[in-house]
Amino acid sequence: MECSTSNLFDTEQVITQQIHTVDSFTASISKSIQSLKTTAQQTSQYQVQLEQVKGKLKEVEDELVKVLAEKTRKEAKRMALKDAIASAKARVGNLNASIQEHRNRKLEYTSFLCQQSLALAASEGKTKDSIEHRDETHEAISWYNRVLGFHVKGGRGVKFTFKNINLKNPNEEYSFTVCHDNNTYTLLRCEPSLDGIEELVHELNKTDGLFKFVRVMRKKFQEAVAQGSIVSTRVEPGESTFISSSAPGTSVRSDSTTTENEPQVELSGSSAQTKKKNIRRRKGLALLSPDSASCRQSLRLKTKK
């Protein structure tokens, strides 16, 4: 009996302990559930706050995108403005260079116009002198033709023709032809022929005095007519005298090409002549060119008179 009571007592103690354990476990579960509820409530609150933070973050991101876009736009605008300024500076530089070039051209044109104005004034003066000279030339030609019956013709050499030599026959022509070639004067023809003409040609080559030679030839014709020693014959081939030596140099030549049928009397003087004589020879032969021989030679001869 005592044994049975003791077992029952032990059983009650075990049950009491088990109940106590269950109560403790239940209390612990209640606390855990309460803690879980609290945690769930906090989690819910945190989720709400998280959503709010996400919303604000989204707004911040949108604002940042707007700011970046504005910054990019301003940067692009700044770069475009910078390029425009650089282009404007380049255009200004080009315009300055163009302006300077135009100024230089203006100075050149001004200088050129001044020179042309001076040249035009000088040309007008020369034209006026030329007109006066032409009038004097016509007057001289008229005088020589009327008084001396003199005229000059260019071609193969220069042919000088005189009239009014023979008082009995004033229209009878007396002529001679002179050419210049290889720095030497050559008498191609003399109609009618004269004595002592070789010495005159030799003197011509020595002194380069063409105008004096023409005057002396006219005087020779007059003396020959007065003395009655004129032989009215042409110089035939093979009858001429040819004496060659160097004459005063010149760069101006008459057309003096001769043929086998044209005899020559060629006499030359010293090769050492002054520059002044060369210039006088050039002027003389230029005046006796085929186009203007008659009028210019006449004027010069009148001046020598």
Solvent accessible surface area in square Angstrom, and as a share of the most:
residue,aa,sasa,rsa
1,M,193,0.86
2,E,150,0.67
3,C,92,0.55
4,S,68,0.44
5,T,78,0.46
6,S,58,0.37
7,N,85,0.44
8,L,109,0.54
9,F,113,0.47
10,D,70,0.36
11,T,64,0.37
12,E,90,0.40
13,Q,78,0.34
14,V,78,0.45
15,I,90,0.46
16,T,86,0.50
17,Q,116,0.52
18,Q,104,0.46
19,I,97,0.49
20,H,127,0.57
21,T,80,0.46
22,V,86,0.49
23,D,80,0.42
24,S,55,0.36
25,F,127,0.53
26,T,73,0.42
27,A,50,0.39
28,S,58,0.37
29,I,67,0.34
30,S,59,0.38
31,K,148,0.63
32,S,56,0.36
33,I,83,0.42
34,Q,111,0.49
35,S,62,0.40
36,L,119,0.59
37,K,113,0.48
38,T,56,0.33
39,T,70,0.41
40,A,59,0.46
41,Q,118,0.53
42,Q,83,0.37
43,T,58,0.34
44,S,58,0.37
45,Q,108,0.48
46,Y,134,0.51
47,Q,106,0.47
48,V,83,0.47
49,Q,97,0.43
50,L,92,0.46
51,E,109,0.49
52,Q,108,0.48
53,V,86,0.49
54,K,104,0.44
55,G,34,0.33
56,K,135,0.57
57,L,96,0.48
58,K,117,0.50
59,E,118,0.53
60,V,90,0.52
61,E,81,0.36
62,D,63,0.33
63,E,98,0.44
64,L,97,0.48
65,V,95,0.55
66,K,134,0.57
67,V,80,0.46
68,L,92,0.46
69,A,60,0.46
70,E,65,0.29
71,K,135,0.57
72,T,91,0.53
73,R,132,0.48
74,K,119,0.50
75,E,75,0.34
76,A,60,0.46
77,K,136,0.58
78,R,122,0.45
79,M,84,0.37
80,A,62,0.48
81,L,108,0.54
82,K,117,0.50
83,D,86,0.44
84,A,54,0.42
85,I,83,0.42
86,A,59,0.46
87,S,47,0.31
88,A,37,0.29
89,K,139,0.59
90,A,57,0.44
91,R,139,0.51
92,V,79,0.46
93,G,38,0.36
94,N,100,0.51
95,L,109,0.54
96,N,87,0.45
97,A,62,0.48
98,S,40,0.26
99,I,81,0.41
100,Q,92,0.41
101,E,80,0.36
102,H,108,0.48
103,R,143,0.52
104,N,65,0.33
105,R,107,0.39
106,K,140,0.59
107,L,123,0.61
108,E,109,0.49
109,Y,129,0.49
110,T,66,0.38
111,S,52,0.34
112,F,109,0.45
113,L,110,0.55
114,C,70,0.42
115,Q,107,0.48
116,Q,81,0.36
117,S,64,0.41
118,L,130,0.64
119,A,54,0.42
120,L,107,0.53
121,A,60,0.46
122,A,52,0.40
123,S,54,0.35
124,E,104,0.47
125,G,32,0.31
126,K,144,0.61
127,T,70,0.41
128,K,128,0.54
129,D,85,0.44
130,S,63,0.41
131,I,78,0.39
132,E,85,0.38
133,H,89,0.40
134,R,131,0.48
135,D,80,0.41
136,E,94,0.42
137,T,7,0.04
138,H,107,0.48
139,E,110,0.49
140,A,0,0.00
141,I,36,0.18
142,S,55,0.36
143,W,78,0.27
144,Y,2,0.01
145,N,76,0.39
146,R,155,0.57
147,V,63,0.36
148,L,20,0.10
149,G,9,0.09
150,F,2,0.01
151,H,70,0.31
152,V,7,0.04
153,K,136,0.57
154,G,16,0.15
155,G,32,0.31
156,R,116,0.42
157,G,3,0.03
158,V,4,0.02
159,K,77,0.33
160,F,1,0.00
161,T,3,0.02
162,F,4,0.02
163,K,62,0.26
164,N,48,0.25
165,I,11,0.06
166,N,30,0.15
167,L,161,0.80
168,K,192,0.81
169,N,71,0.36
170,P,62,0.39
171,N,115,0.59
172,E,53,0.24
173,E,96,0.43
174,Y,3,0.01
175,S,7,0.05
176,F,1,0.00
177,T,15,0.09
178,V,7,0.04
179,C,4,0.02
180,H,1,0.00
181,D,40,0.20
182,N,121,0.62
183,N,59,0.30
184,T,5,0.03
185,Y,1,0.00
186,T,7,0.04
187,L,5,0.03
188,L,8,0.04
189,R,82,0.30
190,C,5,0.03
191,E,32,0.15
192,P,11,0.07
193,S,40,0.26
194,L,22,0.11
195,D,125,0.65
196,G,35,0.34
197,I,11,0.06
198,E,56,0.25
199,E,114,0.51
200,L,32,0.16
201,V,1,0.01
202,H,76,0.34
203,E,74,0.33
204,L,4,0.02
205,N,0,0.00
206,K,85,0.36
207,T,47,0.27
208,D,2,0.01
209,G,17,0.16
210,L,9,0.04
211,F,10,0.04
212,K,117,0.50
213,F,9,0.04
214,V,2,0.01
215,R,78,0.28
216,V,40,0.23
217,M,0,0.00
218,R,23,0.08
219,K,121,0.51
220,K,62,0.26
221,F,0,0.00
222,Q,71,0.32
223,E,73,0.33
224,A,10,0.08
225,V,35,0.20
226,A,90,0.70
227,Q,139,0.62
228,G,64,0.62
229,S,61,0.39
230,I,39,0.20
231,V,83,0.48
232,S,88,0.57
233,T,77,0.45
234,R,139,0.51
235,V,41,0.23
236,E,88,0.40
237,P,66,0.42
238,G,82,0.79
239,E,117,0.52
240,S,37,0.24
241,T,57,0.33
242,F,126,0.52
243,I,86,0.44
244,S,77,0.50
245,S,54,0.35
246,S,62,0.40
247,A,3,0.02
248,P,0,0.00
249,G,30,0.29
250,T,21,0.12
251,S,94,0.61
252,V,41,0.23
253,R,154,0.56
254,S,21,0.13
255,D,85,0.44
256,S,11,0.07
257,T,94,0.55
258,T,39,0.22
259,T,70,0.41
260,E,164,0.74
261,N,113,0.58
262,E,32,0.14
263,P,10,0.06
264,Q,43,0.19
265,V,19,0.11
266,E,25,0.11
267,L,7,0.04
268,S,6,0.04
269,G,11,0.10
270,S,62,0.40
271,S,75,0.48
272,A,86,0.66
273,Q,37,0.17
274,T,82,0.48
275,K,153,0.65
276,K,153,0.65
277,K,56,0.24
278,N,31,0.16
279,I,60,0.31
280,R,76,0.28
281,R,3,0.01
282,R,75,0.27
283,K,107,0.46
284,G,2,0.02
285,L,13,0.06
286,A,48,0.37
287,L,24,0.12
288,L,3,0.02
289,S,38,0.24
290,P,94,0.59
291,D,142,0.73
292,S,20,0.13
293,A,2,0.02
294,S,37,0.24
295,C,36,0.22
296,R,102,0.37
297,Q,0,0.00
298,S,1,0.01
299,L,26,0.13
300,R,79,0.29
301,L,7,0.04
302,K,70,0.30
303,T,104,0.60
304,K,103,0.44
305,K,136,0.58
